[in-house]
Amino acid sequence: MPLHPLDPLSPAEIILASATFRSELLRRGIRSVKSCYVTLIEPPKLEVIAYLGIATSPSDLNPLKSGVVPKRRAEASLINTLTGEVYVLIATLKTDGTAVVDSYEQLEKGLQPGITMEELVISEEVVRSDPEVIRLCAEVGISPEQIMCDCWSIGYEHRFGEGLRLQQAFLYARLGKDEHLYAHPLDFNCVVDANAGKVLKIDFAPHRTNPAKPNELSGTTEPHSIAGDSLQDAGRARIPPPMESHDYLPELIAKKAADAGKSWDVRRDLKPLHVQQPEGVSFSMDGNHLKWQNWDMHVGFNYREGIVLNTIQYFDKDEGRLRPIMYRASFAEMVVPYAAPEWPHPRKFAFDVGEYGLGMMANSLALGCDCLGAIHYLDGTMSDHAGAPTPLPRCVCIHEEDDGLLWKHTDFRPGGRAHSVRSRKLIIQMICTVANYEYAFAWCFKQDGTMELDIKLTGILNIYSLAEGEVCGAFGTEVAPRVQAHHHQHIFCLRLDPMIDGINNSVAETDIIPVEAPTGSAENWAGNGFYAQKKIFGTTAEGGRMADTTKGRQWSIINEDKNHYSSKAPVGFKIMCKDFPPLLAKPDSLVGRRATFAKKNLWVTPYVEGQLYPAGKYVQQTPKAPVDSLEYWMEGERNIKKTDVVTWISFGVTHLVRPEDWPVMPYEDISFMIKPVGFFRANPALDVASAKDLESVSALKKCCKL
């Protein structure tokens, strides 16, 4: 048996569940299927809390464990490869090694599970071997072995009706082994039927190729008809790909320089920097249960959200007990809409969680490169089309890092003392490759009770070609000759299921308001007055909010049943984030209709079991957000005060592409923090020792006495 009710499914459990599901389908006469995922259905929240003995209220000082082990349940989506029908099955996995099917559902036509890694690979081969694709590539000097493509989710494609399982393919040429294929974009892309294994349509985008009207497209931004000639509809001639290499691998850069009679080398003047912990790490792991510096939590992992943190608690020395902070924290969804309006570019707005799966796209991390120092790794287990377990080794790394100063003060008076304490943080990280892009997701836990999420965006830009002499236009940047990258956004939706000192929480909004009374008045003589104006949300009608930097707006998750002994304010944690871009697509756009979670920066909903995904459970090819999505969950004036609530935070970045982002992008950083406000009696890090690192030395020549 797993050590914890929220542990991911083991390989043995995946095998058992898959065999049970296939037997059920065979009993129903369904013989040819491919499995899209097999995953754990987390037990009901209250059952887990009771089993683990977590406090449910501020007065629950000695919670008892129920002793009732929650059931292990598995879910899978399987596609009938003959008809395209989708089946969702759920089974209970018994302790005696058997399983029983709890439910069977055939999804409505048009509902699709996310794309699998196998489908992406197969679809690329479908495109590369298509006779028309080969012919079109030959027209611009690209041979069959040079054809490469990235297959993406297709967004929404109205031209093919419902029921087909579609992908779009962006085509490139790779001119040599390991060469930068994105440097050679082709001037068309394809629509692929992933179930039938065939190319349905080849689309050519219009360009700005008229020298007399350099900013005018050769065609409209509308989609071309399926039956028509897309190149003719685009109003332009074929555009050969740019052939200059723009490599990022050091040996290929050096070879290109040598071929040109020049020399190139990596920097050799950077001295080694080692992270060593001679006495070992300060955290402990019992399976997926982690403890570090008063923090206590469970680290889960699944195919869709990747890292999922559960039952996050902090041991408060003043109260002598573990205090709950968060029941569940997960990467619930994200969307990446692009700016160019000419078809087929508007199809580029991938939902990397719901349409693929961050866990499925997670890397196997390398010691000493992706993660530096003394590292503990967690392995994951995915599943293939046969429903068999596939190992994903080292998909999560856990390690400690120095975090600069934690706190310091110097008494400047003669003979006064100085005292400084260095900060340590614990990192729980995964890195996901979604086609051209990489995302490094790192949860950081700090000694003062702060939780931080750091997301680094790197990898390679999505690239499209320009004709000779063509102006790039306002929607992108020409990062290299005839190589353009369109501007785009990355909007993430973080789901936080708070449990601040118990289940019943509220959410407050605080604006910083200048005193209205004028300078010179009795109320505000110096004109400097300002104060914090707080409002606690009562219903979902108030629970969808936008950030407002002009008011210094902050949101806090609080427990109104417990007040701080001195401030008298409810205990809580505040949300801190500087990265709140608005969704720039119009509300009724393809993106706006599907990514409704991105319309607000904060949403607060009452907790409902199973409501995990803000764009819906089945995101693939939806024309609009379904009823089981965040905006619909806000309908009505449902109570969100002093009850079990969920907060959804949409944040991210608008990426106006720079030439320096090419040929591979230095990371762009997005951060999000949850910081205690009145939760602790005082600074909870007063007990962190002031340690002097005896391995630190003076650099260069000694210039002063230490």
Protein Blocks (a to p, Z undefined) as FASTA:
>chain_A
ZZbfkbccdfklmmmmmmmmmmmmmmnopabdcdfbdcdddddfklmmmmnopafbfklm
bccdehiacddddddddddfknopacdddddddfkopacdfbdcdddehiacdddfklmm
mmmmmmmmpmklmmmmmmnopafklpccddddehjafknoghiacddddddddfbghiaf
klmccfbdcdddfknopafbdcdddddfbfklmmbcfbdfbdcdfklcfklmnopacddd
dfbdcdfbfklmmmmmmmnopacdddfkbccdddddfkopfbdcehjacceehiacdddd
dfklopadehiacddfklopacdfbfbdcdfbdcdddfblbdcklmmccdfklmnopklm
pccddehilpgcjddddddddddfkopacddehkbccddddebjfbdcddfbghiacddd
ddddddddddddehjbccdddddddfkopacdddddedjdddddddehiafbjmbccfbg
hiacddddddddddddddehijbdcdddddddddfbdghiaklmnopaccddddddfbfk
lmpccddfknopacddddfkbccfklopacddddddfblccdfbdfklmklmmmmmlmpm
bdcddddehiabfnbjblghpabdcfkbfklmmgojddfehiaddddddddddddddfkl
pcbdcddddddddddehkambdfklmpccdddfkbccehjdfbdZZ
